[in-house]
């Protein structure tokens, strides 16, 4: 539900319908409960909020009556000395406003102005009028909220001013009230707020800054004078030091000369953080690969700098000039300064360009921008060193693909613009600068272009494909003159980015007209040795650790210095655009080295994944996932060996589905790799054919040696059944292998009719896995112990065991295992009568979806829907369960036999003819008889007991207990079946029949099942 108190009280149901609350008193009551959502509000405070200081005699009784009316629609409960409304605080607009406003303020303090603007607009957009209009005695709460609102407006104004002129980053719809039109729109709204709050100095200062930014300094000075006079008249105070300093800066405002700074035809998008961090240092170098936006950022920074500025483009200087190169560069700078070359023969005239430049800059406060230094790096560095030493008022902002290498140089590496993850909504996507840049440039060539629900997926794909590289995004946007954005995304994925992005601005430098030219320029500046390094590094699919980079390439420091490789955290990465260019001449020998390296890493890692250090190794392999899967594709032998070696990693990290397609392409038996072939059968997506499963089963039955990769046995048991591990020789004597074998034995006992003995065995298994520190094995033992505890009705113990299991699995990131445990916990909660079972069921399916697996909770949700009378909903859920169960041979949670049982129960609830229902139940029993799990058979037998005469029903209920080894506590369907049979037979006869059947041994119980399915029964 959603609640609104920032304006007239509103209550909206989950389906979007408005819920009526009632008259003034209930509305005031609900408003107070919403202000403390989820917390207890004392009765006295609720009465005071409704009646003030003079409540009537019957106020408490009236309050109880109002609460009763609210309870018809809302979860209000009495707890101790007050009432609590059990809703999430963030479902109330006031609490959500505070959260968003706080996040916006934090982003503002960290210099993330664009993100701050978005968050603050979202916060202020929640207001629909004055706060708490339905609370008659809430002045203090109203004042607090209105103060927070005004502070958020000030924060929004601060962030908007930091962004400058309106762009796609800070442009709101005109008239939106969120400073539509950027800074110009800010002036009007701030003017109105200053009139309402004339003594609020921060507002006055913000209005002054907005007026100056729009070229109206005289009006800014007038605002200061009006504020100063009001402060003196009403408070007898002077303006704050901050406001006085702002006043002085307006009086002194004067823009120095700017020489050679290129005018920009497009808005500045992104880089707010980098822009805010520039300033203070005398030598700053913007680093990054070609097309990343170094020049654009330098121009923007220079345009905002208060000093005199000179912009010198060095791109036309001859690459790697000979001796005297610094003088060649000095001549270019002299030209940019507008200093004419003299004859050199006049008295006191400096003879060389370097001397003349030094004389021209001496005594000046100036920012010199040296753009495109990479091809003349030595000469530019020598010039910078000389000028900075000789001219104390000089600061230099350089752009280059490698550092100048001077002491005191402040490096600002520019990464590509951040792009959103797949699945982002239009609003979420536009929070990323790559999307904003693309949308801005796209609108220039295709008027009216916007990021919408219809195209957001394609836009996101374009931005991700192009690494968020600004030049590439601008070239791609230009292609929208020819292609729709979806077609552009498809062609980038198939035709190659270099061919498609081959048309740019004709007036730009040659290397910025096409994407290939930009990369070729960087390539041409490399030595042959560096080019070979770049070629070799391009083999890495997902970046590389230092160890991997050195193993395959050697020292890559030069590639890092020249911005072809970047260090992100502890890993080195080459942007895909550059990598594709370098990989064009990559040899098969290097690819083979790469495959050998990562196969060796997978083999080294595998034993560690079954020990206490497994988290470290999981993290290491996760970082290398793209390289590991690339190596899998190198050749069939390497692929099969890697699938088997990585089985533990793929399962524990929830990535089994991500290697499924590769494994499906490797289903060809190779000599000596039988075990590896079985691993590929287990991982294949789509599921391998029965021919492959039969061959794999024959291999597992015939294996007479320990497996090289023991987790293959664990997976085989999960898919085939806990008694399907094959020969004990498969596991060998390794401690983890022994624990796995005993885990299998424990599960066979638990699910095979000996739950007590199985529970005892699992105690020992848990101790062994604890000694190893292996989390997956511990979680397995805990979960199955919890199953036995829940069967016995030991609810608290079951929940304790599963809570620990879930903590361990969360550490591993094991999504599928966590989903299984959540689903089983939900089943326990259903039998316990705990309504939170629904949340567990949905949580299990969410985890399964994240792991790329079918739902597991549909059967449990079907049963809950059936019990609530929602038979249509139950049918929908059981069909989902049937689809998910296709191809499964067994399934304690949602196997095919259980699906048939639930279908039969739904049919019975719908009034379908009894014989048909009984037939479906018998079909379920027949299917469950094929399962190695007699516990699953017991469940099906209990279903059949619903559809047979009372005597047989009592007998089958007892048979189910004999099979399972105990009666499951809290099973509602079984309890109702037993109640019907007991009513028909009488207590004594029912008890005798039931007890005799429950005392049968395994063989006799199975014979009774066979008779019930295959024999004749009275009608």
FENLIN-V457785 format. One record per residue. PSI is psi as a letter, one per 40 degrees, with the letter a starting at -180 (NA if undefined). Layout:
# FENLIN-V457785
psi->PSI
psi->PSI
This chain:
# FENLIN-V457785
psi->i
psi->i
psi->h
psi->h
psi->e
psi->g
psi->a
psi->h
psi->h
psi->i
psi->h
psi->h
psi->i
psi->d
psi->e
psi->e
psi->i
psi->h
psi->h
psi->h
psi->d
psi->a
psi->a
psi->d
psi->d
psi->d
psi->d
psi->d
psi->d
psi->d
psi->d
psi->d
psi->d
psi->d
psi->d
psi->f
psi->h
psi->e
psi->i
psi->h
psi->h
psi->i
psi->d
psi->d
psi->d
psi->d
psi->d
psi->d
psi->d
psi->d
psi->e
psi->a
psi->e
psi->g
psi->i
psi->i
psi->d
psi->f
psi->d
psi->d
psi->d
psi->d
psi->d
psi->d
psi->d
psi->d
psi->d
psi->d
psi->d
psi->d
psi->e
psi->d
psi->d
psi->i
psi->g
psi->h
psi->i
psi->h
psi->h
psi->b
psi->e
psi->a
psi->i
psi->h
psi->h
psi->g
psi->i
psi->h
psi->d
psi->e
psi->e
psi->h
psi->d
psi->d
psi->d
psi->d
psi->d
psi->d
psi->d
psi->d
psi->d
psi->d
psi->d
psi->d
psi->d
psi->d
psi->d
psi->d
psi->d
psi->e
psi->e
psi->g
psi->d
psi->d
psi->d
psi->d
psi->d
psi->d
psi->d
psi->d
psi->d
psi->d
psi->d
psi->d
psi->e
psi->e
psi->h
psi->e
psi->a
psi->i
psi->i
psi->f
psi->e
psi->e
psi->h
psi->d
psi->f
psi->f
psi->d
psi->d
psi->d
psi->d
psi->d
psi->d
psi->d
psi->d
psi->d
psi->d
psi->d
psi->d
psi->d
psi->d
psi->d
psi->d
psi->d
psi->d
psi->d
psi->d
psi->d
psi->d
psi->d
psi->d
psi->d
psi->a
psi->i
psi->h
psi->a
psi->e
psi->d
psi->e
psi->h
psi->i
psi->h
psi->h
psi->e
psi->e
psi->e
psi->f
psi->f
psi->h
psi->e
psi->b
psi->d
psi->d
psi->d
psi->d
psi->d
psi->d
psi->d
psi->d
psi->d
psi->d
psi->d
psi->d
psi->d
psi->d
psi->g
psi->e
psi->e
psi->h
psi->d
psi->d
psi->d
psi->d
psi->d
psi->d
psi->d
psi->d
psi->d
psi->d
psi->d
psi->d
psi->d
psi->e
psi->f
psi->g
psi->d
psi->d
psi->d
psi->d
psi->d
psi->d
psi->d
psi->d
psi->d
psi->d
psi->d
psi->d
psi->d
psi->d
psi->d
psi->d
psi->d
psi->d
psi->e
psi->f
psi->i
psi->i
psi->i
psi->i
psi->d
psi->d
psi->d
psi->d
psi->d
psi->d
psi->d
psi->d
psi->d
psi->d
psi->d
psi->e
psi->h
psi->h
psi->h
psi->i
psi->i
psi->h
psi->h
psi->e
psi->h
psi->h
psi->i
psi->h
psi->e
psi->i
psi->i
psi->h
psi->h
psi->a
psi->e
psi->d
psi->d
psi->d
psi->d
psi->d
psi->e
psi->i
psi->i
psi->d
psi->i
psi->d
psi->h
psi->h
psi->h
psi->h
psi->i
psi->i
psi->i
psi->h
psi->e
psi->e
psi->f
psi->d
psi->d
psi->d
psi->d
psi->d
psi->d
psi->d
psi->d
psi->d
psi->d
psi->e
psi->h
psi->e
psi->i
psi->i
psi->h
psi->h
psi->h
psi->h
psi->h
psi->e
psi->d
psi->e
psi->i
psi->h
psi->h
psi->g
psi->i
psi->a
psi->i
psi->e
psi->d
psi->d
psi->d
psi->d
psi->d
psi->d
psi->d
psi->d
psi->d
psi->d
psi->d
psi->d
psi->e
psi->f
psi->h
psi->i
psi->h
psi->i
psi->d
psi->e
psi->e
psi->i
psi->i
psi->e
psi->h
psi->h
psi->d
psi->i
psi->d
psi->d
psi->d
psi->d
psi->d
psi->d
psi->d
psi->d
psi->e
psi->h
psi->e
psi->i
psi->h
psi->i
psi->h
psi->h
psi->h
psi->h
psi->h
psi->g
psi->e
psi->d
psi->e
psi->f
psi->d
psi->d
psi->d
psi->d
psi->d
psi->d
psi->d
psi->d
psi->d
psi->d
psi->d
psi->d
psi->d
psi->d
psi->g
psi->d
psi->e
psi->i
psi->i
psi->h
psi->h
psi->i
psi->h
psi->i
psi->e
psi->i
psi->i
psi->d
psi->f
psi->i
psi->h
psi->e
psi->h
psi->h
psi->h
psi->g
psi->h
psi->h
psi->i
psi->i
psi->i
psi->h
psi->i
psi->i
psi->i
psi->i
psi->e
psi->i
psi->i
psi->d
psi->d
psi->d
psi->d
psi->e
psi->e
psi->h
psi->d
psi->d
psi->d
psi->d
psi->d
psi->d
psi->d
psi->d
psi->d
psi->d
psi->d
psi->d
psi->e
psi->g
psi->h
psi->e
psi->h
psi->i
psi->h
psi->i
psi->d
psi->d
psi->e
psi->d
psi->d
psi->d
psi->d
psi->d
psi->d
psi->d
psi->d
psi->d
psi->d
psi->e
psi->e
psi->f
psi->h
psi->d
psi->d
psi->d
psi->d
psi->d
psi->d
psi->d
psi->d
psi->d
psi->e
psi->e
psi->d
psi->d
psi->i
psi->i
psi->d
psi->d
psi->d
psi->d
psi->d
psi->d
psi->d
psi->d
psi->d
psi->d
psi->e
psi->h
psi->d
psi->d
psi->d
psi->d
psi->g
psi->e
psi->h
psi->a
psi->h
psi->d
psi->e
psi->i
psi->i
psi->d
psi->e
psi->e
psi->d
psi->i
psi->d
psi->d
psi->d
psi->d
psi->d
psi->d
psi->d
psi->d
psi->d
psi->d
psi->e
psi->i
psi->i
psi->d
psi->d
psi->d
psi->d
psi->d
psi->d
psi->d
psi->d
psi->d
psi->d
psi->e
psi->d
psi->h
psi->d
psi->f
psi->a
psi->i
psi->i
psi->d
psi->d
psi->d
psi->d
psi->d
psi->d
psi->d
psi->d
psi->a
psi->h
psi->e
psi->d
psi->d
psi->d
psi->d
psi->d
psi->e
psi->e
psi->d
psi->h
psi->i
psi->h
psi->h
psi->b
psi->e
psi->i
psi->h
psi->i
psi->h
psi->i
psi->d
psi->d
psi->d
psi->d
psi->d
psi->d
psi->d
psi->e
psi->d
psi->f
psi->h
psi->i
psi->d
psi->d
psi->d
psi->d
psi->d
psi->d
psi->d
psi->d
psi->d
psi->d
psi->d
psi->d
psi->d
psi->d
psi->d
psi->d
psi->d
psi->d
psi->d
psi->d
psi->d
psi->e
psi->f
psi->a
psi->d
psi->e
psi->d
psi->d
psi->d
psi->d
psi->d
psi->d
psi->d
psi->d
psi->d
psi->d
psi->e
psi->d
psi->d
psi->d
psi->d
psi->d
psi->d
psi->d
psi->d
psi->e
psi->d
psi->i
psi->d
psi->d
psi->d
psi->d
psi->d
psi->d
psi->d
psi->d
psi->d
psi->d
psi->e
psi->d
psi->d
psi->d
psi->d
psi->d
psi->d
psi->e
psi->f
psi->e
psi->d
psi->d
psi->e
psi->e
psi->d
psi->d
psi->d
psi->d
psi->d
psi->e
psi->f
psi->f
psi->h
psi->h
psi->i
psi->h
psi->e
psi->f
psi->d
psi->d
psi->d
psi->d
psi->d
psi->d
psi->d
psi->d
psi->d
psi->e
psi->h
psi->h
psi->i
psi->h
psi->i
psi->i
psi->d
psi->d
psi->d
psi->d
psi->d
psi->d
psi->d
psi->d
psi->d
psi->d
psi->d
psi->d
psi->e
psi->h
psi->f
psi->i
psi->i
psi->i
psi->d
psi->g
psi->d
psi->e
psi->d
psi->d
psi->d
psi->d
psi->d
psi->d
psi->d
psi->d
psi->d
psi->i
psi->e
psi->e
psi->e
psi->e
psi->a
psi->i
psi->d
psi->d
psi->d
psi->d
psi->a
psi->e
psi->i
psi->d
psi->d
psi->d
psi->d
psi->d
psi->d
psi->d
psi->d
psi->d
psi->d
psi->d
psi->d
psi->d
psi->d
psi->d
psi->d
psi->e
psi->e
psi->e
psi->g
psi->d
psi->d
psi->d
psi->d
psi->d
psi->d
psi->d
psi->d
psi->d
psi->d
psi->d
psi->d
psi->d
psi->d
psi->d
psi->d
psi->d
psi->d
psi->f
psi->h
psi->d
psi->d
psi->d
psi->d
psi->d
psi->d
psi->d
psi->d
psi->d
psi->d
psi->d
psi->d
psi->d
psi->d
psi->d
psi->d
psi->d
psi->e
psi->e
psi->g
psi->d
psi->d
psi->d
psi->d
psi->d
psi->d
psi->d
psi->d
psi->d
psi->d
psi->d
psi->d
psi->d
psi->d
psi->d
psi->d
psi->d
psi->d
psi->f
psi->g
psi->d
psi->d
psi->d
psi->d
psi->d
psi->d
psi->d
psi->d
psi->d
psi->d
psi->d
psi->d
psi->d
psi->d
psi->d
psi->d
psi->d
psi->e
psi->f
psi->h
psi->e
psi->e
psi->d
psi->d
psi->d
psi->d
psi->d
psi->d
psi->d
psi->d
psi->d
psi->d
psi->d
psi->d
psi->d
psi->d
psi->e
psi->f
psi->i
psi->i
psi->i
psi->e
psi->e
psi->d
psi->d
psi->d
psi->d
psi->d
psi->d
psi->d
psi->d
psi->d
psi->d
psi->e
psi->e
psi->g
psi->d
psi->d
psi->d
psi->d
psi->d
psi->d
psi->d
psi->d
psi->d
psi->d
psi->d
psi->d
psi->d
psi->d
psi->e
psi->h
psi->e
psi->h
psi->d
psi->i
psi->h
psi->d
psi->d
psi->f
psi->i
psi->d
psi->d
psi->d
psi->d
psi->d
psi->d
psi->d
psi->d
psi->d
psi->d
psi->d
psi->d
psi->d
psi->d
psi->e
psi->f
psi->i
psi->h
psi->d
psi->d
psi->d
psi->d
psi->d
psi->d
psi->d
psi->d
psi->d
psi->d
psi->d
psi->d
psi->d
psi->d
psi->d
psi->d
psi->e
psi->i
psi->e
psi->h
psi->e
psi->d
psi->d
psi->d
psi->d
psi->d
psi->d
psi->d
psi->d
psi->d
psi->d
psi->d
psi->d
psi->e
psi->i
psi->i
psi->d
psi->d
psi->d
psi->d
psi->d
psi->d
psi->d
psi->d
psi->d
psi->d
psi->d
psi->d
psi->d
psi->d
psi->d
psi->e
psi->i
psi->h
psi->h
psi->h
psi->e
psi->h
psi->d
psi->d
psi->d
psi->d
psi->d
psi->d
psi->d
psi->d
psi->d
psi->d
psi->d
psi->d
psi->d
psi->d
psi->i
psi->d
psi->d
psi->d
psi->d
psi->d
psi->d
psi->d
psi->d
psi->d
psi->d
psi->d
psi->d
psi->e
psi->i
psi->i
psi->d
psi->d
psi->d
psi->d
psi->d
psi->d
psi->d
psi->d
psi->d
psi->d
psi->d
psi->d
psi->d
psi->a
psi->i
psi->i
psi->i
psi->NA
